[in-house]
Amino acid sequence: MAHTDFDGSCLCGAVQYSITGDVKRFYHCHCSRCRKATGTGHATNLMVKPETLVWRVGEEQIGTYKVPEAERFFTRFCKVCGSPLPRHVPEIGMVVIPAGSLDNELLITPQARIFYESRTEWSCGGDGLPIFAEYPPAI
């Protein structure tokens, strides 16, 4: 998608990270788990290769919650303030980065809305982005 360098952190600043590399995917996900994990109508996530992520400060402050019945869904968060943080998902070979945790303005825009059939009626949409019932075809 695009080569970029950016930094991110949690709300309190206890955890900080940097990314240097190519953004592979950038989606709004409307699945029920992403809605619950973010407390919003959708999660906006970037995906990058694991080697592009460097924890700068506070890696020991990262907590993890694994949804018991989920094959691969889990969240990572700051143990101090609870903010969502990047998580490495080995099954897809990517690090999922909550876009709201970024400290820099992105010069790219989301590619699509995924799991759109799970969308709540009050969630945003209608912006012309491609929509997919579940995962999009491989990019």
VOMARDO-420811 format. One record per atom (N, C-alpha, C): atom name; x, y, z; residue number from 0. Coordinates in steps of 0.001 Angstrom, whole numbers, plus 524288, in hexadecimal, padded with zeros to 5 digits. Layout:
<pts>
   site      px      py      pz   pos
     CA       X       Y       Z   NUM
...
</pts>
This chain:
<pts>
   site      px      py      pz   pos
      N   8033F   7FB58   80000     0
     CA   80000   80000   80000     0
      C   80367   804E0   80000     0
      N   8063E   805BE   8045A     1
     CA   8099E   80A5D   804A3     1
      C   80DDA   80980   808AD     1
      N   8127F   80B86   80789     2
     CA   816B6   80B5C   80B63     2
      C   8161D   8101F   80EDA     2
      N   81685   80F23   813E3     3
     CA   815CE   81377   8177F     3
      C   818DC   8127B   81C7B     3
      N   81A02   81695   81F36     4
     CA   81C51   8165E   8246B     4
      C   81893   8193F   827FD     4
      N   8171B   816CB   82C3F     5
     CA   813C4   81986   82FF4     5
      C   81487   81766   83566     5
      N   812BA   81A76   8391C     6
     CA   81311   8191B   83EA0     6
      C   80D98   8189A   840CB     6
      N   80D37   815B4   84515     7
     CA   80841   81522   847B5     7
      C   80916   8148B   84D85     7
      N   804D2   8151C   8506A     8
     CA   8051B   814AA   85619     8
      C   7FFA9   813D3   8584A     8
      N   7FF9D   8127F   85D46     9
     CA   7FAA3   81207   86007     9
      C   7F907   81771   861FC     9
      N   7F48C   817C6   86457    10
     CA   7F26E   81CB9   8663E    10
      C   7F5E3   81F44   86A5D    10
      N   7F81A   81C3B   86DDD    11
     CA   7FB4B   81E7A   87218    11
      C   8010B   81EF7   870AD    11
      N   802B5   81CA7   86C4A    12
     CA   80821   81CFD   86A9C    12
      C   80BB9   818F0   86CFE    12
      N   809A8   8156A   8702E    13
     CA   80CED   81167   8729F    13
      C   80F25   80D96   86E9F    13
      N   80C49   80CC6   86A44    14
     CA   80E0B   80949   8661C    14
      C   80E91   80C77   86119    14
      N   81316   80BEE   85E8F    15
     CA   8141C   80EC3   859B4    15
      C   816A6   80B0B   855D3    15
      N   8156B   80BB6   850DC    16
     CA   8178D   8085B   84CC9    16
      C   818AF   80B7B   847DE    16
      N   81BB7   8091C   84462    17
     CA   81CD6   80B5A   83F3E    17
      C   81BFC   8072D   83B1F    17
      N   81A7C   808E8   8367B    18
     CA   819D1   8058A   831F0    18
      C   81CF9   807E7   82D7B    18
      N   8200C   804AB   82AF9    19
     CA   822DF   80644   82641    19
      C   8221F   801F0   82248    19
      N   81F3A   8030F   81E37    20
     CA   81E55   7FF12   81A44    20
      C   81968   8000A   81738    20
      N   817D6   7FC15   8144F    21
     CA   81348   7FC7F   810EE    21
      C   80E46   7FB25   813D5    21
      N   80A4F   7FE69   81339    22
     CA   80519   7FD1C   8150D    22
      C   802D3   7F962   81105    22
      N   8014F   7F4C7   812C0    23
     CA   7FF51   7F0C1   80F2F    23
      C   7F968   7F128   80E69    23
      N   7F6AA   7F286   81297    24
     CA   7F0F2   7F2FB   8125E    24
      C   7EF3D   7F745   8161C    24
      N   7EACC   7F9A3   814DD    25
     CA   7E8AB   7FDCE   81823    25
      C   7E2BA   7FD7A   817A8    25
      N   7E022   7FB77   81BBD    26
     CA   7DA8C   7FA5A   81B82    26
      C   7D78E   7FCA6   8201B    26
      N   7D28E   7FD9A   81F14    27
     CA   7CEB5   7FE60   8233A    27
      C   7CC1E   7F90C   823E6    27
      N   7CC55   7F6C1   82891    28
     CA   7C9DD   7F1AB   82982    28
      C   7C504   7F25D   82CDC    28
      N   7C0A3   7F059   82AED    29
     CA   7BB98   7F0EA   82D93    29
      C   7B9E8   7EC0A   83091    29
      N   7BD67   7E82D   8313C    30
     CA   7BBCF   7E364   833F5    30
      C   7BA7B   7E4A3   839AD    30
      N   7B764   7E14D   83C02    31
     CA   7B59D   7E250   84161    31
      C   7BA21   7E265   84544    31
      N   7BE26   7DF43   84466    32
     CA   7C298   7DF3E   847FF    32
      C   7C59A   7E464   847BA    32
      N   7C66E   7E65D   84307    33
     CA   7C920   7EB6B   8428E    33
      C   7C5E2   7EFC7   844FD    33
      N   7C0C0   7EF8B   8444E    34
     CA   7BD63   7F388   846C1    34
      C   7BDD1   7F344   84CB1    34
      N   7BDA3   7EE9B   84ED8    35
     CA   7BE17   7EE05   8548B    35
      C   7C371   7EFC1   8567C    35
      N   7C797   7EE56   853A3    36
     CA   7CCF1   7EF99   8554C    36
      C   7CDFE   7F572   85538    36
      N   7CB6A   7F844   851AA    37
     CA   7CC63   7FDEA   8513C    37
      C   7C82A   8013B   853C7    37
      N   7C38B   7FEF9   85490    38
     CA   7BF3D   8020A   856AA    38
      C   7BD02   805CC   852A9    38
      N   7BDF2   804BB   84DAD    39
     CA   7BC27   80821   84972    39
      C   7B963   804DF   84545    39
      N   7B7BA   80769   84116    40
     CA   7B4F5   804BD   83CE3    40
      C   7B864   8015A   8397E    40
      N   7BD73   80244   83994    41
     CA   7C127   7FF10   836AA    41
      C   7C6A6   8001D   838B0    41
      N   7CA15   7FC7F   837A8    42
     CA   7CF9F   7FD45   838D3    42
      C   7D248   7FEE6   833C2    42
      N   7D5D7   8029B   83423    43
     CA   7D8E9   80432   82F9B    43
      C   7DE7A   80264   8309C    43
      N   7E03C   7FEA4   82D79    44
     CA   7E548   7FC1A   82E5C    44
      C   7E8B1   7FC27   82985    44
      N   7EDBA   7FCD9   82A6F    45
     CA   7F1AF   7FC1E   82669    45
      C   7F432   7F6DB   82763    45
      N   7F64F   7F490   82352    46
     CA   7F92A   7EFA8   823EA    46
      C   7FE81   7F046   8216A    46
      N   80274   7EE9D   8246E    47
     CA   807E0   7EEE8   822AF    47
      C   80A91   7E9C6   823FD    47
      N   80F11   7E8DD   8219B    48
     CA   81227   7E43E   822D5    48
      C   81486   7E4DB   8284F    48
      N   8151B   7E09A   82B37    49
     CA   8170A   7E0D7   8309B    49
      C   81C58   7E384   83137    49
      N   81FCA   7E2CD   82D75    50
     CA   82502   7E50A   82E03    50
      C   82513   7EB02   82DB4    50
      N   820C1   7ED65   82C4E    51
     CA   82096   7F31F   82BF5    51
      C   81F62   7F5BD   8312D    51
      N   81D9C   7F2B0   83508    52
     CA   81C12   7F4CF   83A28    52
      C   82090   7F4AC   83E05    52
      N   82182   7F90E   84099    53
     CA   82561   7F965   844CD    53
      C   822B7   7FBEF   8497C    53
      N   822CD   7F93B   84DEA    54
     CA   820C6   7FB80   852C3    54
      C   82502   7FF1F   854EB    54
      N   823E3   8041A   8557F    55
     CA   827BF   807E2   85764    55
      C   827BB   8084C   85D4F    55
      N   82323   80841   85FA7    56
     CA   82295   808EC   8654C    56
      C   81DF5   805B0   8672F    56
      N   81E88   8032F   86BAD    57
     CA   81A1A   800F7   86E7C    57
      C   8180C   7FBBA   86CC0    57
      N   81B1E   7F8A5   869FA    58
     CA   81929   7F393   86834    58
      C   8173D   7F043   86CC7    58
      N   8199B   7F0EB   8715D    59
     CA   817F2   7EDEA   875FB    59
      C   8128F   7EFA2   877FD    59
      N   81090   7F400   87607    60
     CA   80B65   7F5EF   877A0    60
      C   806FC   7F3F6   87415    60
      N   80841   7F06F   8707D    61
     CA   80451   7EE87   86CCD    61
      C   80193   7E9C1   86F05    61
      N   7FC6F   7E9FC   86F1F    62
     CA   7F937   7E596   870B7    62
      C   7F6A8   7E324   86BF3    62
      N   7F4D7   7DE58   86C86    63
     CA   7F24F   7DB88   86845    63
      C   7ED55   7D90B   86A45    63
      N   7E93E   7D94C   86715    64
     CA   7E476   7D66F   86843    64
      C   7E312   7D33A   86371    64
      N   7E2B6   7CE17   86417    65
     CA   7E142   7CA82   85FE8    65
      C   7DB91   7C8FD   8609E    65
      N   7D869   7C9D9   85C9F    66
     CA   7D2F4   7C832   85CC2    66
      C   7D2F8   7C238   85C96    66
      N   7D107   7BF92   860BE    67
     CA   7D18F   7B9DE   8612E    67
      C   7CF85   7B6CA   85C7B    67
      N   7CB08   7B849   85A71    68
     CA   7C8BD   7B53C   8562B    68
      C   7CAA2   7B6E6   850C0    68
      N   7CDD4   7BAE3   85088    69
     CA   7CFC5   7BCCB   84B7E    69
      C   7D4AF   7B9D8   849DC    69
      N   7D4FF   7B8A8   844D9    70
     CA   7D993   7B5F1   842DF    70
      C   7DE74   7B948   84355    70
      N   7DE05   7BE50   841E3    71
     CA   7E2AE   7C197   841FF    71
      C   7E1C2   7C724   843D0    71
      N   7DD39   7C85C   845D6    72
     CA   7DC36   7CDBC   84775    72
      C   7DE02   7CE97   84D12    72
      N   7E14A   7D285   84DB5    73
     CA   7E2F8   7D431   852E4    73
      C   7E421   7D9FC   85298    73
      N   7E479   7DC5D   85710    74
     CA   7E5CD   7E1E6   8573B    74
      C   7EAB9   7E29F   85A77    74
      N   7ED79   7E6D2   85953    75
     CA   7F1F8   7E871   85C77    75
      C   7F0D5   7EE05   85E1B    75
      N   7F269   7EF55   862D0    76
     CA   7F0F5   7F45B   864FF    76
      C   7F4F0   7F60C   86912    76
      N   7F4FD   7FB11   86A36    77
     CA   7F84F   7FD1F   86E5C    77
      C   7F5DC   7FBB6   8739B    77
      N   7F8E8   7F959   8770B    78
     CA   7F6F5   7F7E5   87C3F    78
      C   7F5EF   7FCAC   87FA6    78
      N   7F826   80124   87E40    79
     CA   7F760   805E5   88153    79
      C   7F24C   80897   87FC9    79
      N   7F190   809B9   87AAE    80
     CA   7ED0A   80CCD   878FE    80
      C   7E8FA   809BE   875DD    80
      N   7EA3D   804F3   8743C    81
     CA   7E67F   801B0   87166    81
      C   7E635   8029C   86B8E    81
      N   7E953   8061E   86975    82
     CA   7E924   80743   863DA    82
      C   7EA9A   80282   86092    82
      N   7E7DA   801BA   85C29    83
     CA   7E94F   7FD7A   85897    83
      C   7EEB2   7FE71   8563B    83
      N   7F198   7FA2E   8556A    84
     CA   7F6E6   7FA7B   85352    84
      C   7F79C   7F677   84EFD    84
      N   7FBC7   7F6FA   84BE7    85
     CA   7FCCA   7F330   847BB    85
      C   7FD2F   7ED9C   849D2    85
      N   7FB86   7E9EE   84681    86
     CA   7FBD0   7E469   847EE    86
      C   7FDA9   7E143   8433F    86
      N   80162   7DDCA   8443E    87
     CA   80362   7DA58   84026    87
      C   7FFBB   7D5AF   83FC1    87
      N   7FDBE   7D4BC   83B18    88
     CA   7FA40   7D04A   83A22    88
      C   7FD2F   7CC81   83696    88
      N   7FFAE   7C882   838E8    89
     CA   802E5   7C4E7   835D6    89
      C   7FFF2   7C230   8316A    89
      N   7FAF8   7C108   83240    90
     CA   7F7E9   7BE3A   82E4D    90
      C   7F784   7C132   82927    90
      N   7F7D6   7C654   8295C    91
     CA   7F7A1   7C964   82486    91
      C   7FCE5   7CBED   8234E    91
      N   800B8   7CB22   826B3    92
     CA   805EB   7CD35   825C6    92
      C   8062C   7D31F   825CC    92
      N   802D9   7D58D   828DC    93
     CA   8028A   7DB41   82902    93
      C   80224   7DD3E   82E95    93
      N   80393   7E224   82F3D    94
     CA   8027E   7E506   833FE    94
      C   7FDD8   7E886   832C8    94
      N   7F9CD   7E82E   835F8    95
     CA   7F521   7EB66   83562    95
      C   7F5CF   7F02D   838E1    95
      N   7F5A2   7F4BC   8368F    96
     CA   7F693   7F998   83968    96
      C   7F190   7FCC1   839B1    96
      N   7EF99   7FDD2   83E6E    97
     CA   7EB0D   80143   83EE1    97
      C   7EC99   806BD   83CF6    97
      N   7EA0A   8088B   838D7    98
     CA   7EB87   80D8A   8367A    98
      C   7EB1E   8120D   83A56    98
      N   7E792   811B9   83E11    99
     CA   7E6FB   815DE   841ED    99
      C   7EB8A   81648   845AD    99
      N   7EEF9   8125A   845C7   100
     CA   7F383   8129D   84942   100
      C   7F824   81567   846B9   100
      N   7F795   816F9   841D0   101
     CA   7FBE0   81994   83F16   101
      C   7FC85   81F33   840F4   101
      N   8015D   820E9   8413F   102
     CA   80289   8264C   842C8   102
      C   8031E   829DD   83E0D   102
      N   803DF   827A7   8396E   103
     CA   80492   82AAD   834A8   103
      C   7FFA0   82A6D   83160   103
      N   7FEEB   82E68   82E31   104
     CA   7FAA2   82E60   82A6A   104
      C   7FC33   82ACE   825E8   104
      N   7F8AC   82767   82456   105
     CA   7F9BD   823E4   81FED   105
      C   7F8A7   826B1   81AC9   105
      N   7FBC8   82588   816EB   106
     CA   7FB01   827CE   811C0   106
      C   7F85A   823F4   80E17   106
      N   7F646   81FC1   81053   107
     CA   7F366   81BDA   80D5C   107
      C   7EDF2   81B69   80FAE   107
      N   7EA65   81930   80CB8   108
     CA   7E509   81889   80E98   108
      C   7E39C   812C1   80E91   108
      N   7DF9F   81144   8119C   109
     CA   7DE07   80BCA   811B4   109
      C   7DC9B   809C1   80C46   109
      N   7DD97   804B4   80B85   110
     CA   7DC8B   8021C   8068A   110
      C   7D6F5   8002B   80614   110
      N   7D4A5   7FE93   80A85   111
     CA   7CF84   7FC14   80A46   111
      C   7CD15   7FBC7   80FB4   111
      N   7C81C   7FA58   80FA0   112
     CA   7C53E   7F8FB   81468   112
      C   7C460   7F31C   81435   112
      N   7C615   7F065   81866   113
     CA   7C58F   7EAB1   81877   113
      C   7C1B2   7E906   81CB2   113
      N   7BFBC   7E453   81C1B   114
     CA   7BBA3   7E230   81F83   114
      C   7B701   7E5FA   81FBE   114
      N   7B5CE   7E826   81B36   115
     CA   7B1BA   7EC2A   81AD2   115
      C   7AC57   7EA08   81C0B   115
      N   7AB7A   7E504   81B22   116
     CA   7A65D   7E2BD   81C63   116
      C   7A56E   7E284   82243   116
      N   7A99A   7E326   8255C   117
     CA   7A916   7E359   82B13   117
      C   7A83B   7E8E5   82D07   117
      N   7A866   7EC9C   8298F   118
     CA   7A7FE   7F22C   82AE5   118
      C   7A2E3   7F35C   82DBF   118
      N   7A338   7F6DC   8319B   119
     CA   79E82   7F8B9   8342D   119
      C   79C31   7FD21   830E8   119
      N   7972D   7FDE5   83144   120
     CA   79485   801E5   82E24   120
      C   7968E   8076A   82F4F   120
      N   79849   80858   83415   121
     CA   799FE   80D9E   83581   121
      C   79FB0   80EAF   8342C   121
      N   7A286   80AC1   8326A   122
     CA   7A807   80B75   8310C   122
      C   7A889   80E68   82BE6   122
      N   7ACC7   8112B   82B58   123
     CA   7ADAA   81433   82698   123
      C   7AE82   810A4   821E7   123
      N   7ADD5   812C2   81D68   124
     CA   7AE85   80FFB   8187F   124
      C   7AD1F   813A8   81413   124
      N   7AC64   8118D   80F79   125
     CA   7AABC   814C6   80B1F   125
      C   7AEDB   8188A   80921   125
      N   7B3D5   8173C   809FF   126
     CA   7B807   81ABB   80866   126
      C   7BA8D   8191C   8034C   126
      N   7B852   81548   800B6   127
     CA   7BA63   8139B   7FBB2   127
      C   7BEB4   80F8D   7FBFA   127
      N   7C066   80E0F   800B6   128
     CA   7C45D   809F7   80129   128
      C   7C205   804C1   7FF8A   128
      N   7C516   8014D   7FD40   129
     CA   7C31B   7FC0B   7FC1A   129
      C   7C167   7F961   8012C   129
      N   7BD57   7F639   800DB   130
     CA   7BB7F   7F363   80572   130
      C   7BBB5   7ED85   80461   130
      N   7BCC3   7EAA1   80890   131
     CA   7BD15   7E4EB   8083C   131
      C   7BA0C   7E29C   80CC1   131
      N   7B72E   7DE69   80BBA   132
     CA   7B419   7DBC7   80FC0   132
      C   7B795   7D9C5   81414   132
      N   7BC2B   7D7CE   812A5   133
     CA   7BFF4   7D5EB   81671   133
      C   7C556   7D7E5   814CD   133
      N   7C91D   7D45B   8144E   134
     CA   7CE52   7D5F4   8128C   134
      C   7CE38   7D718   80CB3   134
      N   7D145   7DADE   80AFA   135
     CA   7D1A6   7DBD2   80560   135
      C   7D507   7D79F   802C3   135
      N   7D4DD   7D74C   7FD98   136
     CA   7D865   7D3AB   7FAF9   136
      C   7DE0E   7D534   7FC17   136
      N   7E193   7D18F   7FBB0   137
     CA   7E718   7D2AB   7FCB5   137
      C   7E8F9   7D726   7F954   137
      N   7EBF6   7DA83   7FBB5   138
     CA   7EDFC   7DF25   7F8E2   138
      C   7F3AC   7DE37   7F797   138
</pts>
